[in-house]
Amino acid sequence: MKIVPTRIGVPFLSRRRDNQQEAAAREGIRKTASNTSDPTIATDSDTPTVAPKSSSLFGTLPRDMFRKPAASQPTQPTTASSTQTVTPALVQARKPWRKLLYIKQDYADDYVDDTFLMELQKNTNVRMYDYSTVVQQTTVVTQHLSSIMVFLAVFINLRRGSLTGEALVWGSTTLTMVGFGFWGLLNYSLRTPEQRVERWNLIKGAVFFTLLLFGLSPILRTLTEDTSSDTIWAMTVMLFFGNLAFHDYSTGNLTNIRFPGSVSLNAAVLAGVLLASRLDSNMCVFAFLSFALEWFALFPIMRRYLKRISAKASMIMTLVLALLAWVLFLDISQAVAMIHVLGTLFITFGCPLWLIWIQRYKNEIHGPWDEARPIVHRYFR
């Protein structure tokens, strides 16, 4: 049987494909001519481009329709050697790299040379601690913690009735006078003008606050009368935690109370006001608030003086406060007394050992990537 090609089927489809290719070619020439505006480029109105036809058996089939595609050749990457020949004169003309970003160089911005890691420094500012020194520095924390425990024990004894307001007033006044005399001796021994205190102004301020507090005692006693006791206890615990967190544990401030020590003092006084509102008599409220001001405002300054003068005396003060808090809480709660003793031992002896043990894993790295720290010279007249 002889196969006769007709106008139906593959030839018809090939003619349609040829027409589409011809239209695409014309559109490409038109776009090229409009972009370049070159009069030498012919448009479709001048010389139309016709796709080549094949003279094979199938008439208008494309000539390369059944041709095997040629193997694609791998594309060679373009390198600097293929586009530009590097001569010895060009290499010699290249300036050496400098670690400066404000000048234009023949290098990329992220370029570093072989000496970059030679400036690496490890643990240059790390301070190695001694165990005995760290133990002595922890005394300021244990002293303040023990003073809070003593303050709470005094309040509980006042509430129970085992301690009267008159006894607390006389006892706190006596301790204040002794501390004031000891404070004067320390000021005389330091002999520095910036650490001396004007005694007369201090006495006038103490008398003024005492009279003001005595007049406000009836108001403070009924201040939180409509508030439940559970709320008072919860707020007191939170305020004492704030007192511990913001307390000034340094030994440089010997004359006044600055931030954040002022936040700690305000938290302690507010806790004292809340606790005093749960006492029965005005005398107990006056005695308790006077003791709070003396205990949290004046006593920490004397402790700083003592630590500044003698480290052994500060250790003795720490031991006395810890024993006093333990003795006062034995009749109240033996569990709390034992927890206080264990906590004091852990802070004084366990935490310094823990700090020295983890210090071996400290790895502080410094290098040329660090930000520059300008040195500003201040001149005072």
Buried (B, 14 or more C-beta within 10 A) or exposed (E): EEEEEEEEEBBEEBBEBBEEBBEEBBEEBBEEBEEEEEEEBEEBEEEEEEBEBBEEEBBBBBEEEEEEEEEEEEEEEEEEEEEEEEEEEEEEEEEEEEEEEEEEBEBEEEEEEEEEEEEEEEEEEEEEEEEEEBBBBBBBBBBBBBBBBBBBBBBBBBBEEEBBBEEBBEBBBEBBEEBBEEBEEBBEEBEEEEBBBEEEEEEEEBEEBBEEBBEBBEEBBEBBEEEEEEEBEEBBEEBBEBBBEBBBBEBEEBEEBEEEBEBBBBBBBBBBBBBBBBBEBBBBBBBBBBBBBBBBBBBBBBBBBBBBBEBEEBBEBBBEBBEBBBEBBEEBEEEBBEEBBEBBEEBBBEBBEEEBEEEEEEEEEEEBEEEEEEEEEEEEE
